[in-house]
Structures are given as C-alpha cells and as structure tokens.
C-alpha cells in the first residue's frame, strides 16, 4: 500500500448532477440526514451493450484504413493539431515495433466506426501516448497491448484534458488507461486488464478535476500482481494517487481481482456516489492516507469474500472490511467540498464485514513503517521537519501523521446473511481501532495514544443506521469485540438512533 504504480445514456440521477453543475449548485454539499433507504444505483452494463460509433465518416474527418498497418499513427503525424480521425470498421494495427504508438496532437479526436478495433497483437506496448492535451477517443476498442507493470496503454503519459467515451479498453497488460488532470471517462468498458482498469497517477504533479461516470470496470488484475509482489498495493479496478477532486458516479465496479476502487496517498475531495460495487475479491473501496470525501447512494454487495476469508482462515482477527478507511479523515485545512468523510445513504449487503476505520500508530511522515515512503501529509510540505524533538509537540504532533478523524457514518443500511456469504466467524464486523504504537523507538505515538484518539477523540461517529443480521463491533483494538448494546454504551456511544434486528422482516 502506498507504492506508486504506480452506457448507455446516463441514468436520471446523473442527469440531475449534470444540471446541478451547469447551474452552479453543488449537489455534494447537501449532507442532511437521509433515511436508510435503498439507493437507486443500477449497473452500467457497458461491456455487453457498448455504444456504437458513426457508420460514415463525420464531415471533415480523416479516414483510417485497417488494411494498412501503421495508418493511424502515420496520419496522426502528418495532420495538424485538432484533426478528427474516423477509424473504419475492422482490426487496425500499428507497426510491429513495440514503441509504435500513436502520438496525438492537441485537440485530436479519434472516432471508431462500428466494429473498429485497435489491436496491439501482444506486440505493441502503448496505444496512445505523449503529452498533448485535450485529446478525445470515442467508440473504439483498444485491446491486446502489453504495457509494463505500472504503465498504461491509453494516455500512457497522463496528459491533461482527455475525454474517453463509449470506448472499450480490454485484455491489456499493465493499466488499460492512465489519467491526467480534467480527464473525463464516461460510458466506457475497462475490462480484463492485467493490473488496473485505470491508474490515476501523474508522476510530476497532482491530478485535478477527474470524472468517472457510467463506466463498467470489471475483471481487472488478471496478472494477479499482489501474488507476484505480496503487499505491493499496486492493483485494483481503479487506483488513485494524489488526486485532488474526483467525481466517481454511476459506475459498475465488479468482479475485479483485489480491490474495486482504491484511493491511496494524499487524495482529496472525492465524491463517490450512485455506484454499484459488487463481487470484488477484496474491498469494494479503500480510502487510504487521504482526505475529505462524500460517499453516498452506493450499492455495495458481495465484496471481499476472497480476501476476507483468506485472512480469517489463517486466524487473523483484524476486521478486514468492505469499506476500509486507513489513516484517512476530514481535514478543514485542506480545501474541498466537505471537511469530513461523509458516508451516508449506502446499502451494504452480504459483504465480508462492513466499514473499518483504522489508524496505524506507527505510520507517519519519516517513519520506516510508512509504506508511502517519501510522502508526507498535505499539512507538512517538508518531510524532514517530522523528526524529534519537534514532532513530539504541536503542531507537528498532529500534522505529521494522517489521521482517521471526522468520519460521519449515517443513514446507511447494513445487511448480513452469513449463509449467503458462507462464513461463521470474522465476517460480521464494524470497527474503529488502531494498533499499540511501538515503532520506531523515537515515535511520540507509542502505546495506546492513537487507539484512544481514533476511538473517542477524533469525532468518528456512526448514527441513525439500520442493521439487519448478526453484526458485531470492534473498538480501540482487535481484541475488543462488542455487541450492539456495548457499542452504543459508554465509553463508545456509537450508533445513536440506529436500529438492529436479527433478520429482515420485510
């Protein structure tokens, strides 16, 4: 964790959001308590029902011939910036050199006819590369490229302002797609790629204004990188690094090997809403060493069965969760549309455990236990300041560590049927906890300081939720397993106004 890698027509809910944006209304700022009703999220079945491009070349477009290998790259080189290219039906190929990628110019547009495929033939590494901004790709299938680990096939160099719509990116090695600032990915299929469906990582700066809307993201990490490099934290349906502002809505993220959506290291200002996160081997969502997010209206079901079971079978009592917040919280000093992590109006059904809020007492800037090595918090620009004796006093005592704080979990519905999940133990947890600090020897966070803070002092609250099934709760550390009465009682005082029942009575 922390190693850099490093539809159809939009549903009504998305159209409302678009209208809100057009009129200047911030839909994400409405965090008033909503009832724990089932959200209206539905599957974006893009991969089986892809959009179809124009059967004839648009006016003024340059036609690309699939019978001529290298025609797309050659015509791109010879035409001025802002050209529209129409790829005829058929299988388009690049030259056989592994670096024979297309290098768009600013504002170029690539449109595929029905049946147009750009095929890397397991020979070419990249499909579209270079630093040109504002490139558009629509109605095209991009397949069978062999990008190296941590690199991507489409927008290889993370150029800014790209638009990817009604496009299928499948069966590639590495990441199917990289991301730049202001990138919009809509109604596209990211399927069966070797490492990520998309890797949002820009090595020379932060990514701002990222939009993922109405996509199907499925079956990624076919190369099983976590097995090849245990603990690499380098896989998932989508991985986000240092993204400042992302709207992730209306997507169907399912059946990925590992995590569905994973935001890792200094991400901020995420809106994650109206998605279906389903049947991913690991967590549906990890938000790690990051800040300020709204997570609402999502349907989250049957996730974490593989990874949760693996840890339980080996006797690990950590509450591995389907929504996992690791050293992440609300921070008013970091500008965003919210100053907390607000989790509401979601339905979590038959996952391996629920929501875990975790803070590693030994993970902070300059600590050898910081797996985001070399990174510090957004509050401390100079990592070298986080040393003793200064780190033992304010403000560095707080600012040199990512803190799980100001998390508000309300109006959600949590359903668990152990016979569906196929488990008897350790799949029924909701948790807020930390470890006992021990490392390094100069750490000011040793002992139970962090466990006490995350549990009772950092404004992490569950309230007004609905629980169906045999839920248990973990507080302070993995050994404190509570029933609902203990969870609601002192000193934890969680889930005021919530309801609990053993089974759904309809």
N, C-alpha and C positions, 0 to 999 in steps of 0.2 A: 504494500500500500504506500502510495506516495512516490513510486518510481516513475519517472516520466516516460511515456511511450514513444514512451511517451514519445387518392381515394376517389377516392372518388370525391364528389362535391363535398365541401365541408359541412359537418353537422350544424344544426341550428345554434348550438352553444358556441361554436367557433365564430359563426357569423355575428353573434351578439358581441363577442370580444372585438372583432374587427370594427364594428360600428362604434364601440366604445373608444377604440384607439383613434378613429377618424374624428370623433367629436371632442377629443381631449379628456375623456373620462377615464380614470384609472380603475378598471374593474377589480384589480388585485387589492385595492385599499379597503374594500368592504369586508372586514373581518368580523362582523357582527355574528353572534352565535346563531347557527342554523340547526334545525332539528337533525337527528341522526337518521336521515332517510337515505334510501339507496340512490346514489348518483346516477345521472343519465348517460355516463360514459358507455360507448359502444366500440366494437372492434373496427379498426380501419383495415378492411380486407383488401389491401392494395396489391399484394403479391399475386393473388389468384384472380384479381379483377383490375389489372393495370389500365391506366388511361391510354388512349390511342391518339397518336400524332396525326398531322395532316397527310392525306394521301397524295397531295400535289405540293410542289414547292411553293412556299409563300412568295409573294411578289418581291422581287429583288434579291432573293436568296441564291447562294451559290450551291449547285447540286454536287453531291459527293457520291462517287460510283463505287459500289462494293467490289466490283470486279478488278479494281486497280489497287493492289496493296500500297499503302502509304499515301493514298489520295487525300485523305483528311488532313494529315499533317502538312503535306506539300501545299495544299490550297490555303491552309491557315497561314503558312509562311508568306505566301505571295499576295495575300489580300490585306487591305488596310484595317486598322482597328475599327471595331463596330460593325463588322460584317456578320450577316446571318448565313449559316450553313445548314442545308437540308440534306440529311443522310437518307438515301434511297433505301427501300426495303432490301434486306439481305444481311450477310455477315461481312462487316467491314474489318479490315486488318491493317495493322501498322507494319512498317518494315521489320525484318527479323532481329535487328539489333535490340538488345534488351532495353536500351535507353531511347528508343524511337518514339517517345511520347509526343502528344500534341501540346504545343505551346501557344495558348490563345493570346490574343492582344486585347487591350482594354475594351470592354463592352461587346466582345464577340458573343454570338448566340448560336447554339447548336441544337437543332430540332430533328428528332428522328421520325421518319415515316413509320407506319405500322410495320412491325417486323424488323426494324433496323437494330442491329446488334454491333457493338464494338467489342471485338474478341481479342484478348491478349494471347490466346493459344498457349497459355502457360509458359510463354517466352518473354513477353514484354513486362517490365516491372510496373510502369505507370501509364495511365491513360491520358490524363490532363494534368499538366504541371505548369510551373512558372509563377511569377509574381503579379501578373496582370489582374487588375481589379474588375469587378462588375461583370463577370462572365456568367452567362445563363446556359443551362443544359436542361432540355425538356424532351420527354417521350423517347428516351434512349435506354437501351440495355447495355450495361458495361460489365463484362464477365471475363473470368479466367486470366486475370493479371496476377503477377507474383511479386508484389511489393515485399521488401524485407520486413522483419519484425519492427514494430513501432513506426512504420511508414505507411503512407496511404496511396490509393490508386487514383482517385478523383480529387482534384485540388491538392495535389501532393505537397505543395509549398505553403499551404494555408493562406492563400491570397484573400483579400477582403472583398466583401460585397457580392459574393457569388450567390446565384439562385439555382437551386436544384429542384425541379418539379416533375412529377409523373415519370420518374426515372427509376429503373431497376439496376441496382448495383449488387451483384451476387457472385459467389463462388470465387472470390479473390483471396490471395494471401495478404497478410497484414490487415490494415484497416481499409474497408471499402471506400471510405470518404474521410478526408480531413476537413477542418473548419477554420475559417478566418472570421474577422470582425464583420458584423452585419450580415452574416450568411443566413440565408433562408432555405430550409429544406422542407418541402411540402409534398404530400401525397405521393411519396416515393417508397420503394421497397428496398430495404437493406437486409440482405438475406445470405446466410451461409458463408460469411467471410471468415477468414482464418483466425483473426484476432479480434477486431472490433467491427461493428457495423459502421460507426463513426468515431473518430478520435478527435476531440476538440482540444487541440494543443498547439499553441503558437510559441515557438521557442524564443522569439525575440520580442515578446510583449503579451499583454492581456488581450483576450477576445471579448468584445463588447457587442451587445445587440444581436445575440444569436437566437434564431427561431427554428424550432422543430415542430411541425404541425401536420397532423393527419397522416403520419407515416406508419408503415408496418416494419418492425425491426425484429427479426426472428432468426434463430438458428445460428447465431454468430459464435465465434471462438471455436471453430471446428478443429483447429490445431491444438487446442487444449493447453494453452501456454502456462496455466497455473500448475499443471502437472510437470511440464518440462522445466519450469523455473518456480519452484514452490515459494509462495509468498510474494511473487513479483508484483501483484496488484496491477497487472497490465492487460486485463481482458474485460469484456462485457459487451452488452448490446451497444451502449454508448458510454464513453469515458470523457469526462470534462476536467480540464486543468486550467486554473486561473481564468475562469470565465466570469466577467463582470456584467451581468444582465443577460438572462436567458428565459425565453418563454417556451415551455415544453408542454404542448397541449394536444389532446385528441389523438395521441399515438397508441398503437397496439404493440406493446413490447413483450414478446413471449418466446418461450422455448429456447432461450439463449443458454449456452453452457457457461455457468457462472452468474454474475450479477446482471440485472436488466439495465438500470441506469446508475452510474457511479460518478459522483462529483467528488474529486479528490484534490485537495490543496488549494486554498485561497480562492475558491469560487465565492460569488456573492450575488445576491439579488436574483434568485431563481423563482419563477412561477411554474409550478408543476401541477397541471390541472386537467381533469376530464380524460385522463389516460386509462387504458386497460393494461395492467402489468400482471402477466399471467404465466405460470408454469415455467419460470426461470429456475435453473438448477440451484442458484444461490439467492441472495436477497433480491427483492424487487427494486429496492432503492437504497443506496448508500450515500450519505452526505457526510463527508469526512474533512476535517480541518478546514471548514468553510463557514460562511456567514449568511444570515438573513434570507429566508425563503418562505414562500407560501406554497403549501402542499394541500390541495383541496379537490374534492369531487372525483377522486380516482377510484377505480375498481381494482382491487389488488387481491388476487386469488391463486391458490395452489402454488405458491412460490417457496423456494428454499427447502424443498423436500430432499434433494440430493445432498447438499452441503450440510444442512442442519442434522440430517440423520447420520452423516459421516462423523461429525463431532460427538453426537450422543452415543454412537456405537463404541467409540473409544473412551467413553466415560468422562468427557469434558463437561463440566457443569456451567460453562459460560452460556448466557442466554442469547445464542446466535439468532438474529431476528430477521424478519422480512423487510422492515423499515429500520435501518441502522444509522443512528446519528453518532458519529465518532468525533469527539473534540470539535463539535460544531454548535453554534448558537447564534442568538440575536445580538447584534452589537450596534447601538445607536451612533457610534462614532464612524461607522462605515456606511456611506450613503447608499440607500436602497429604498425600494417602495414599501418596505416594512422594517422595523427594528427588532424583529424577533423571528423565530421559526414557528410559523402558524400552521398547524396540521388539523384540518377540520373537514367535515362532511365527506369523509372517505369511507368506503366499505372494505374491510379486510376479512376475507372468507377462506377458511381451511388452508391457511399457510402454516409453515413451521414457525411457530411463535409470532409475536406481534411487533411491537416497537421497543427498541432498546436505545436508551440514552447512555452513552459511555464516555468516560474521560480517562485516558491513560495517565496516571500520575507521573510517570517517568518520561512522557513525551512533551517536549517544549524546545524552544529555539536553543541550539547548541548542545542539546542532549544527544549522546550516542544512541538513545532509544528513539530518536525522531526519524522515522522511516522516510519522511520527506526531507531527506538530507540536503542541507544547504539552504533550505527555505526557512523563513521566519514568518511571524504573523503579519497581517496588514497594518498592525499598530506600531510595529517596530521595523523601521527600514534597514537599520544596521544590525545584523545578527550578532556582531561582535560585542554589542552592548549587553547581551544577556549572559553575563558572567558574574561570578561572585567578586566582591560582596554586593554589587549594585542590584543583582537580581533578587536578593532577599528583601528588598524594600520596595514600596510603591514609588512610581507607577509600574516599574518593570516586573514586579512580582505577579501582577495580573496580566500585563501586556505581552510578556514573553511566552505565554502559553495560549494555545487555542482552547477555549472554554465552552463546555456544553452548558449553555445558560439561556434563559428567556425562551424556553420551548413551551408552547401552549398547544395542548392536545385536547380537542373538544369537539363534540357533535359528531363523533365517528361511531361506526357500528363494527364490532369485532365478533366474528362468528368462528367457532371452532368445533368440528366434529372429528374426534380422534380416529373414528373408524374410517373416515374418508382419507385422512392424512396417513393412516396406517402406523400410528405411534402409540406408545403407552406412557413414555416419560420425556421430559425436557423439550416438548413441542408446544407448551402451553403458557409461555412466559411473556410478561410485560415487565420492563425493567428500567431502573435508573441506578447506575452504580459506577464505581471506579475500583482500581486495584490499590493495594497498600504500597505507597511510594518507597522505593529503596535505591534508586539508581539515577544518576551517578552519585558518588559519595558527597559531592558539593551541592546537590539539589536542595533547594529550600522547600520542596514539596513532599518530603519524606513522611512516612506514617500514614495516618488516616485523614490528613488535611483535605485532600481532593475528594475523597469519598464522602466526607461530611459536607463539603461545599456543594457538590453536584446534587446531593440528596435533599438538602434542606435550605440552602442559602443562595442558590443561583436561579431562583424563580422558574423552575421547571414544574409545570402543572398539567395534570390530567383532570378533566372535569366534564360533566354532562355528556358522557359517552354511554353507549349501550353495549353490554357484553352478553353473548349467548354462548354457553358451553363452559367447560371446566377450567376457567382461567386461574392462573396463579401469578404472583407478583414478586419481583426481586428488587430489593432496595439496599443501597450502600455498598454491598459486596455480594459475590455469588452465593455465599452461604446463607443469606437472609431471605428465605422463601416464605412468602406471606399469603394468607387467604384474603379475600376481599375486605373483610372486616378489619383485619390488621392493617391493610393498605390504606383504608380510609381513616383509621385511627391515628392517634399521636404516636410517634412524632412526625409521621409521613404526611397525613392529612391530604391524601390524594383522592381523586375521583369523587369530589363533592357533586351531588346532583346526578350521579350516574346510576344506571340500573344494571342488575345482574340476574341472570336466570340460567338454569342448568341446561335447558334446551329451548329451541324456538317453538313457541306455542302457536305460531302463525300470526 
